[in-house]
Structure formats: structure tokens, C-alpha cells
Amino acid sequence: MPQTATGGSALESAVSTYLGHLAVERGLAANTLSSYRRDLSRYTAVLSGRGRDAIDQITEDDVRAFLMGLREGDEDHPPLSAGSAARAVVAVRGLHRFALREGLAPGDPARDVKPPTPPRRLPKAITIEEVERLLDTAGGPEAESPRGLRDRALLELLYGSGARISEAVGLDVDDLDSDEGFARVSGKGGKTRVVPIGDYARRAVDAYLVRARPELAKAGRGGPALFLNARGGRLSRQGAWMVLRAAAERARLSNVSPHTLRHSFATHLLDGGADVRVVQELLGHASVTTTQVYTLVTVQLLREVYATSHPRARS
């Protein structure tokens, strides 16, 4: 069995060197390093059981056996989900690329081993009736106060435009064109797009601009932000999330996240017959493939309605 000066196997030494590389040269976060260390420790244990003590002894069959073991589990480990198994395989592939590059092994046995594809998760969306209940509770008992009017305008704009919560709080007053019913938002990668604002959102935003924002602005320095906090500064993402959470609690809705209104915006558009490429533009997705996830929600709904409504859907 090949041993290093410290008593560990040559394989363990290679793993330790790789982890050091990730920490020092790649600057990986502590939590990520901890995950890599845990995954690679399980990998070396499996390899040891197969008689592999050095990284240049490992074959593609060894790597595939490790992946199979992740999905099936064993007496010491429960089966991993596709996502967790994929993360472990990424760590293994990185190790072997590093070993090849550093001359520790003559080839890369993990090159052709692909991580399992995690199941596509359907976006969380709420019904139109639930959206209306959520919006009706914005601001609570102080719905006509400056903060209440702001909260209603924020939530109406999120649902009416499909903007991300970061995009909404990043809006300046000058980004709005109320007469035309559009807003200019800055999305991921600094890309700017124009999104329409429906009549409900436009009226709520106009009411906020006239009756609420001037009051909130008195506490600050008169910055350009559209949505202001109680100190007159730009409302933060965390502040916007608290607005949504408070409204959801009042509406008795659970599991409502900052992305819920965006997901609902897309799903309801597609349910109403909108073209997927139009929805792609509205959401600011670089690829239509991302937007097509929402069509799965619509298909699922159709399937459920069919199963419960058609006389011969079930025997």
C-alpha cells in the first residue's frame, strides 16, 4: 500500500493537496470546502474497499461504482438525491482534472462520467384568487398610511410586471413611464429590459408616488429610489421580503417566497394563452428553455383537471 511521509495513503495525500488548492488558489468558501471534503472522504473510502490506494490506480469503473453507490446507498449511508449525488461527482471530477494537470495521474478516469441530472423542479405559483387575497391585505390595517401605500404598490408591481424582487427595489422614479405603462428594470448581468405594468399596478404606484413617497422621503436625503424605507433610503431586498411575508401572513398563505409573485406572473400568463417567447422576454430569461419550465406547470394543471373531470379518465 503506497504510504506518504505522514502515514496516510497516496490517494489521501492527493485529496489533501487538491483541497488545499481549492482553499488557497481558488478561494472556495468554508461551507463549500466542507462539502467537498465530506464527498471526497466518502470517495476514498469506497476506493479503499476496491483496493485503490493511489490516484493513478483509479479506473472509470471505480468512479461509476462510486456514483451508483451514492444513488443506491449502503448500510452506512442513505441514498442521495440526484442533486446531492451530482455535487459529489463534481468534486470527484475536479479532483481527477487536478491530478492530471499536476502530473499525479496519467489520465482522467472521471472525464466521461456525467453527474446525474436533478429532477426539474416546478416553480411555486399561487392561484389568481390567492394573489388577489395577498394584494388586498398589503399594508394591513394601515393600508392608507405611507408605508401601507408603498407595500401595496410594491406587491402590485411585482405581480404586474414579473420583476425579480431585486429588480423592483433597484428601480428609480425615472425608470417608470406611467403614461405608457412601462418600467425599465436592470436584470441579471446588468441587462436592461422594458416590462409593462398593468392598470392595477399603475394605479397603486401612482397613489404611492403622490400620497406616500413624499412623506417617506422627508426622513432621507431625497434619493432617486422608487421604493423608500421608513428612513427615506432605498428599500432593501430584505425589507421587501418582510413586506411580502407580512402580507402573506395576513392572507393566510404559507410558503410564499420572494419569487412567488414572479412565478405566478409567468404561470398565469401562459394559462391565459401567452406565447412562451413573449413570457421569456418579460421575465428576462436568456434562454427559452428556462421559461419552458413554467409550461410544465400548465400541463400539470391540465392533467389534474382532466383526471378529475373526464368521465373516462380513470377506471
N, C-alpha and C positions, 0 to 999 in steps of 0.2 A: 504494500500500500504506500503510494508516494506521500511523504510527510514533509512539512515545512519546518523551519527552524523553531517555530513556536509550538510545534506539536500537532497542529491541525493538518487536514488533508490538503493536497494541492488544489483541489476543487474549492474548498472553503477559502483558501487564500485568494483564489481568483475572484470569488464572490466579494470578499472583503475589499479587494483592490477596486473592483467595479463600484461598490457602494461609496468608497472614498472618492472616486472620480465624480460620482453624481453629486456628492455633498460639496466638494471643493470647486470643481471646474464647472459643473452645471448649475450649482446653487439651488438644488431642489429643496423644497420646504420640508420641515421636520416630519410632518404627517405623511407626506408622500414617501420620504425615505423609510419611514417606519413600515409602510405598506410594502414597499419593495423588499425590505429586509425580511419581513414575515413570509412573503411569497417565495423568495429565493431560499429561505431556510427550509420550507416545505419541499422545494425542488431538490435541494441537495440531499434531503432525507430519502426521497424517492430514488434518486440516482445511486445513493449508497446501497440501498436494498437491491439494486440491479448490478452491483459490483463496479460502479463507476467512481473513481477516486480522483480523477484529474479531468480538467475540462476538455482536453484533446481526445479523451476516450468516448465522449458522448456522441450518440448517433441520432438521426432523425426519429427512429423508432422510440428512443428513450424520451424525446420531447413529446411525441404523440401519446405515449403511455402516461406521461405526467398530465397532459391535458385531459385524457379520458378519466384519469383518477379524480381530477378536480370536479368533473361533472357527475361522476358516479358516487364519490365519497368513499370512505373506508371506516374501519372501526374507531379511528381517532379523529376523523374529520367528517362533518356532514357534507352533502353535495353542495357545490357552489352554484349560484345563479350564473347565467351567461355573462352578465356584466362583470361579476367578480372574477370569473374564470378568464375573461378577456384581459382584465387588468393584470392577472398573474402571468399570462402568456406574453403580454407586452414587456413585463420585467425580464422574462426569460430571453426573449428575442433581443432585448437591449444588452443583456449580459453576453450573448454569443457574438453579437456585432462588435462589441468592445473587445472580446477575446481575439477575434480575427484581426481586428485593426492593430492590436498591441502585440501580435505575434504569439499569443498564448495557445492558439489552436490553428490547424491548417485550413479549416473550413468553418462554415456556419450551418450546423445541423438544424437550426430553427428557422432558416430562411423561408422554407416553403410551408411552415406550419402556421395557419391563419387562426387568429383569435376567433372564438365563437361570436356570432352576431347577436347582440342583445335583442330581445323582442321589442318591436316598435311600440312604444307606449302611446296610447291615445291621449291627446290633450284633455285637460279637465275643462269642461264647459258647463254652465248652468243654463236653465231654461229661460226663455224670454220673460215669463212670469216672475221668475226669481230675480232676474236683472231689474225688472220694474220695482219689485219689492225692495231690493237693495238701494236703488236710486231714491226711492220715496223716503227711506229712512236716513238719508245723508243729512248730517247736521243735527239730527235728533230733535230734542225739544227746543234747541236754539237754531232752528233751520234758517231763520231770518237774520241771525247775527252775522257779522263779517266772516267769522270762521265757518259758520253753517253754510253761507252762500258760496264760500270758497270750496268747501267739501263737495257740495252738490255739483259745482262747475267742474271740479277735477274728475269726479267719477263719471259724469255725463260725457266729458271729453274722452276719457279712457275708453269707454264703451262705444262712443260715437265715431271715433277715429281709428281704433285698433292700435293706438300708440303704446309702446312699452312705457312702463312707469318712469324709467329713467329719461325717456324722451319727453314725457309730459312735464316733469319737473324742470327739465332743461329749457323749456320754451321761454322766450322773451315776449313781451307785449307786442313788439314789432313783427314777431313771427306769425301773427294772426292777420287774416284778411276776413273780417266778419261780414263785410258786404257780399263777398263772393262765397263765403262759407268754406274757407280753406285754412290750413295751418301748415307751416314749413317746419318739419322736425329733422333733427340730426340723429341718425341711427348709428348702427354698429360700423366701425371703421371710418367714422366721420362722414358717411354718406348722407346727403340731404335728400329728402323726398317731400312731396306735397301730398297731404291727405285731406279729404273732405271732412267737414264737420256737419252733422245733421242739425235740423232745426231745433231739436230739444237741447242739444249741447250748445248751440249758438246762443239760444235764449238764456241758458244758465250762465254761460261765460259773460254775456253782456251784462246780466244782472250783477254778477260778481265785480266786473270792471267798474260799473257805475256806483254801486252801493256799498261795496266791501273793500276792494283793493285800496282805495284812497285812505280808508281808516287803518288798515294794516300797515300801509306804507309810512304812516306818521311815526311809527316806532323805529324805523330804519333810516337809511340814507337815500331812499329814492332810487334803488337799483332798477335794472330793466326786467327782472324776472316777472313772469306772468303770475305764478302762484307764490304767495308770500306766507311766511310763518308769522307767529304772534309777535316776533321781534322785528318784523319788517324786512327780514332777509329772505333769500330763496328757500322755498320749502324743499327739504331733503327727501331722498328716496325713503328713508326710514319714517319720516313724517307722513309721507303719502301712504305708506303701508299702514300706519296707525289709523289714518282716516278710513281706509278700506276695511280694516279689521273691526273698527268701532261700528261702521255701518252694517257689516255682516252680522255682528252680534245682535244688533237691534232687529235685523231682518230674520234672525234665527236661521242663518245659513252657516254650515260648517265646511271646513276645508276650502275656504276661499283664499286664494293666494294673489300676489300682485299681478300674476299673468292670467288670472281667471277671466277678467273682462276682455282681454285681448283674444284669448281662446274662444270666448263666447261670440265676440265680434265676427271672427272668421267662420265659425260653425254656422251661425245664423245667416250670414251672407250666402254661404253655399247651400244651406237648406232653402233659401229663398230663390235659388236658381242662378246665382252669380257665377261667372266663369272663373275657374281656378287661377288662371293667369292674371286676371284683374285683382283677385284677392292677394296673389303673390306681390303685385306692385303695391297694394295698400299696406301690406304687412312689412314690406321692405326686405323680403327674402331674396337672397342672391340666386337661389335655385328653386324651381317649381317643385322639385322633389320634396323639399321641406314643407311646402304648403299642402302637398297632396296627403300628408298625414291627416289633415282635417277632413278630407273626403272619406277616410275610414270611419270617422265619427258618424257622418251622414249615412253611410252604408250600414253601419251597425244599427242606427235608428230605424232605417227601412226594414232591416231584418227583424227587429223586435216587433215593429208594428205588424208586419206580415204574419209573424208567428202567433201573435195574439188575436189577429183579426180574420185571417182567411180560414174558411170552414174546413179546408183540407190541408192546412199547414202541418198539422200533427195528427198522428193516428191515436 
